[in-house]
């Protein structure tokens, strides 16, 4: 915990004792710039129903040690991500933020044989000490890593032909509300072949509140059926992004 967080916690102590506490804020729905569409609600319900039956034991076995998160649902998003893949049947998934690789593995398990996940990060997965990936995960080319920062317009332009084919884009990067704003601005220049589903992680964290609130596309806060720190679904389409 940094100095700023320690100061805030000392001025406003958390109401409960827990292993991790983050500050957030609640807002009314009537003045939100967007609403969930019927299709987005239907997709979310289908994905949640599938997540209820999904088990990711072999992926959880790769976790470095307790606490074990992968099969915790609701509360963590891994089974929901797998449920979304099962319900949506995407041909191409773009993940922004490889991290330890558990999200990519969870989605890959339920990806169609002809599908592919391209995961972007600024460091190679082998260089991440928390990585749960291994060489065999990449052999069939259904999982590929690209080293690029998609908050940079030049990198989006470089990978535009790939991004245009995306059916699902999972954004799990800095969660600082700045990088995500750059992602959205850059993606406005991408001529998507279909209107992809965007999945945002950590939308309840303080730094993410503004960016989530300002998204003026059909969106749905699915936190209660996803990640405790926030899971948001967005239907890409229309012209008013921010």
C-alpha positions in Angstrom: 0.0 0.0 0.0 1.5 3.4 -1.0 1.6 6.5 1.1 -1.5 8.0 -0.4 -3.5 4.8 0.2 -2.3 4.6 3.8 -3.3 8.2 4.4 -6.8 7.7 3.0 -7.3 4.5 5.0 -6.2 6.3 8.1 -8.7 9.1 7.5 -11.5 6.8 6.5 -10.9 3.4 8.0 -12.5 0.5 6.1 -15.8 -0.6 7.8 -14.7 -4.3 7.8 -11.4 -6.2 8.2 -10.3 -8.0 5.1 -7.2 -9.0 3.3 -7.7 -6.3 0.7 -9.8 -3.1 0.7 -10.2 -0.5 -2.0 -12.2 2.7 -2.1 -15.1 3.2 -4.5 -18.3 5.2 -4.9 -21.8 4.5 -6.0 -23.8 6.5 -8.5 -27.5 6.5 -9.6 -28.5 5.0 -12.8 -31.0 7.6 -14.1 -28.3 10.0 -15.2 -25.8 7.5 -16.5 -25.0 8.2 -20.2 -25.8 4.7 -21.2 -27.9 1.6 -20.5 -27.6 -2.0 -21.2 -29.2 -3.3 -24.3 -31.5 -6.4 -24.3 -28.9 -8.3 -26.3 -26.2 -7.4 -23.7 -28.4 -8.5 -20.8 -29.2 -11.8 -22.6 -25.6 -12.5 -23.3 -24.7 -11.8 -19.7 -27.4 -14.1 -18.3 -26.3 -16.9 -20.7 -22.7 -16.5 -19.7 -23.5 -16.5 -16.0 -25.6 -19.6 -16.4 -22.7 -21.4 -18.2 -20.1 -20.0 -15.6 -22.2 -21.7 -12.9 -21.4 -25.1 -14.4 -17.8 -24.5 -15.5 -14.8 -25.8 -13.6 -11.2 -24.7 -14.2 -9.4 -27.2 -12.0 -6.5 -27.9 -14.3 -5.9 -24.1 -14.7 -6.3 -23.5 -10.9 -3.6 -26.2 -10.4 -1.1 -23.8 -12.0 -1.6 -21.1 -9.4 1.5 -20.4 -7.4 -0.1 -20.8 -4.1 -3.1 -19.9 -1.8 -5.4 -18.1 -1.9 -6.6 -19.9 -5.0 -8.7 -17.6 -7.2 -9.5 -19.3 -10.5 -12.5 -21.4 -9.4 -13.8 -18.7 -7.0 -17.1 -17.5 -8.6 -18.8 -15.2 -8.1 -15.9 -13.1 -6.8 -13.3 -13.7 -9.5 -13.9 -13.4 -13.2 -12.2 -16.5 -14.7 -15.3 -18.7 -14.9 -17.3 -15.8 -16.2 -14.8 -15.2 -18.9 -15.0 -18.8 -19.9 -18.8 -18.5 -19.8 -18.7 -15.5 -22.1 -16.5 -17.4 -24.6 -18.9 -20.3 -24.5 -21.9 -18.0 -25.0 -20.4 -15.7 -27.6 -18.3 -18.2 -29.6 -15.7 -15.6 -30.6 -13.4 -16.3 -33.5 -10.7 -13.8 -32.2 -10.2 -12.7 -28.6 -7.8 -9.8 -27.9 -6.6 -9.5 -24.4 -4.8 -6.4 -23.2 -2.6 -7.3 -20.3 -1.3 -10.9 -20.2 -0.4 -10.8 -16.5 0.0 -14.3 -15.1 -1.9 -15.8 -18.0 -4.8 -17.3 -16.0 -7.4 -15.3 -17.9 -6.1 -16.3 -21.3 -6.0 -20.0 -20.2 -9.5 -19.8 -18.9 -10.8 -18.4 -22.1 -8.7 -20.7 -24.3 -10.2 -23.8 -22.7 -13.6 -22.9 -24.1 -12.4 -21.3 -27.3 -13.6 -23.0 -30.6 -11.0 -25.1 -32.3 -10.7 -22.5 -35.1 -10.5 -19.5 -32.6 -7.5 -17.6 -31.4 -6.5 -15.5 -28.5 -3.9 -12.7 -29.0 -2.7 -11.3 -25.7 -0.9 -8.0 -25.6 1.6 -6.9 -23.0 4.7 -4.8 -22.6 6.8 -7.7 -21.3 7.2 -11.2 -22.5 5.3 -13.8 -20.6 8.6 -15.6 -19.8 9.9 -12.5 -18.0 6.9 -12.3 -15.6 7.8 -14.1 -12.4 4.1 -14.6 -11.7 3.4 -16.2 -15.1 1.5 -19.5 -15.0 2.0 -20.0 -18.8 4.4 -22.5 -20.4 5.7 -23.2 -23.9 3.0 -25.8 -24.7 0.2 -23.3 -24.3 1.4 -21.6 -27.5 2.2 -24.6 -29.7 -1.1 -24.8 -31.5 -1.1 -21.0 -32.2 -4.5 -20.7 -30.6 -2.8 -18.5 -28.0 -0.3 -15.9 -29.2 1.4 -13.1 -27.4 2.3 -9.7 -28.9 4.6 -7.2 -27.2 3.0 -3.9 -27.8 1.4 -1.0 -25.8 -2.0 -0.4 -27.3 -2.3 2.9 -25.5 0.0 4.2 -28.2 -1.8 5.1 -31.5 1.2 3.8 -33.5 0.9 0.4 -32.0 -2.8 0.3 -32.7 -2.1 1.3 -36.3 0.5 -1.5 -36.5 -1.9 -4.1 -35.4 -5.0 -2.6 -37.0 -5.7 -5.5 -39.3 -5.7 -8.0 -36.4 -7.8 -5.7 -34.1 -10.4 -5.2 -36.8 -11.3 -9.0 -36.6 -11.8 -9.0 -32.8 -15.0 -10.4 -31.5 -14.1 -10.0 -27.8 -11.6 -7.6 -26.2 -10.7 -8.1 -22.6 -9.0 -5.0 -21.0 -7.0 -5.9 -17.9 -4.1 -3.5 -18.0 -3.1 -0.6 -15.7 -6.6 0.2 -14.3 -5.5 3.8 -13.7 -8.3 5.4 -15.7 -5.7 7.0 -18.0 -4.5 4.1 -20.1 -8.1 2.8 -20.5 -9.1 6.3 -21.8 -6.3 6.0 -24.4 -7.5 2.5 -25.4 -11.0 3.8 -26.1 -9.7 6.8 -28.0 -7.4 4.7 -30.1 -10.0 2.0 -30.8 -12.3 4.7 -32.3 -9.9 4.6 -35.3 -10.4 0.9 -35.8 -13.0 -0.2 -38.3 -14.2 -3.4 -36.5 -15.7 -5.9 -38.8 -18.3 -6.7 -36.2 -19.3 -4.8 -33.0 -17.0 -6.6 -30.5 -17.8 -7.2 -26.8 -15.5 -5.3 -24.6 -14.9 -6.6 -21.1 -13.4 -4.2 -18.6 -11.8 -5.4 -15.4 -11.8 -3.5 -12.0 -14.4 -1.0 -12.9 -15.2 -0.4 -9.2 -11.8 0.8 -8.3 -11.5 4.5 -7.7 -9.3 5.2 -10.7 -11.7 3.4 -13.0 -15.0 5.1 -11.9 -14.8 8.0 -14.2 -13.8 6.1 -17.3 -16.6 3.5 -16.8 -19.2 6.1 -16.0 -18.4 8.1 -19.1 -18.6 5.2 -21.6 -21.7 6.2 -23.7 -22.2 2.8 -25.3 -24.5 0.0 -24.2 -22.9 -1.3 -21.1 -23.6 -3.6 -18.1 -22.0 -3.7 -14.7 -21.7 -7.4 -14.0 -19.6 -7.1 -10.8 -21.9 -9.3 -8.7 -21.3 -12.1 -11.2 -17.7 -11.3 -12.0 -14.7 -9.8 -10.3 -15.2 -8.4 -6.8 -13.3 -5.2 -7.9 -15.6 -4.8 -10.9 -16.5 -6.4 -14.2 -18.1 -4.4 -17.0 -19.4 -5.4 -20.4 -19.6 -2.9 -23.3 -21.2 -3.4 -26.7 -19.0 -1.6 -29.2 -21.0 0.4 -31.8 -22.3 3.9 -32.5 -20.2 7.0 -32.6 -20.2 8.5 -29.0 -17.5 6.7 -27.1 -16.8 9.4 -24.5 
